[in-house]
């Protein structure tokens, strides 16, 4: 599954902030993590970027999820103080 995100950095503890695909996790509708790894190249625009305070980025990241999962979620920086959740469908 491809998901497009728009990210704007308001504050950051250390610059640059390395925005990358590994910071996102896919979670099933039943609460289980999708742990299978997949790599996709040549996404345009790609989400990966070195970010500084005030920077903005829009791009795609990817997840391997069960095609029958009607309500998968994405978690950004899961299990951290900066954790944010998103619906993927």
ZIKA-V541275 format. One record per residue. N is the residue number from 0. D_FIRST is the distance of its C-alpha to the first C-alpha in Angstrom with 1 decimal. Layout:
BEGIN
n d_first
N D_FIRST
N D_FIRST
END
This chain:
BEGIN
n d_first
0 0.0
1 3.8
2 6.5
3 10.1
4 13.0
5 16.7
6 18.8
7 22.6
8 24.8
9 27.9
10 29.4
11 28.7
12 30.9
13 30.7
14 29.9
15 27.9
16 24.9
17 22.3
18 18.9
19 16.2
20 12.8
21 14.8
22 15.9
23 12.7
24 12.1
25 9.9
26 12.4
27 12.7
28 14.8
29 17.7
30 17.5
31 16.6
32 14.7
33 11.9
34 13.9
35 12.7
36 12.3
37 10.3
38 11.5
39 10.5
40 13.6
41 14.9
42 12.4
43 14.6
44 15.2
45 14.1
46 14.3
47 16.7
48 20.3
49 23.6
50 24.4
51 27.9
52 29.2
53 28.7
54 25.9
55 22.9
56 19.6
57 16.6
58 13.6
59 10.0
60 8.5
61 5.6
62 5.1
63 6.1
64 6.8
65 9.4
66 8.9
67 12.1
68 11.3
69 12.3
70 12.4
71 10.1
72 11.3
73 11.0
74 14.3
75 15.7
76 18.7
77 18.8
78 22.4
79 24.0
80 26.1
81 23.4
82 20.8
83 18.7
84 16.2
85 13.7
86 12.3
87 8.6
88 9.8
END
